[in-house]
Amino acid sequence: MTSKTSPVTSSQLGKIIKLVTSNQISALQGKELLKVIFNESNTTIDPEEVMKKLGMILISDVETITKICNEVIHDSKYASQLQQFLNGKSNLEKFFFGEIMRKNKNKTNPHTVGVVLSTLLQKLLSEAP
């Protein structure tokens, strides 16, 4: 397949890249958006319209992400993992990150989640007896 025979135009691809680089959608959502547009084989489809229709808007609000992170960190089903983290098993930060992303079906900005989560966990470590 060449660029002339591709069902995705360079303009559509450029818009998808812009959506990803401007953190409006994640890279994972960008791949899904590309797949949808490719399968539609319609060169007039606007990627932004498809993104909105599919609910692919990325949550980047720090206050919302802080709330989500706190809910996961303090969820009783993760009490054992939190205690292990507080006892020095720092790689569990990745576990909490994965649970936060899973809980929100990858609709939260991964960079913001990482920063907020790290801050919250470090605060808990400094407050631990």
Buried (B, 14 or more C-beta within 10 A) or exposed (E): EEEEEBBBBEEBBEBBEBBBEEEBBBEBBBEBBBEBBEEEEEEEBEBBEBBEEEEBEBEBEEEBBBEBBEEBBEBEEBEEBBEBBBEEEEEBBEBBBEBBBEBBEBBBBBEBBBEBBBEBBEEBEEEEE
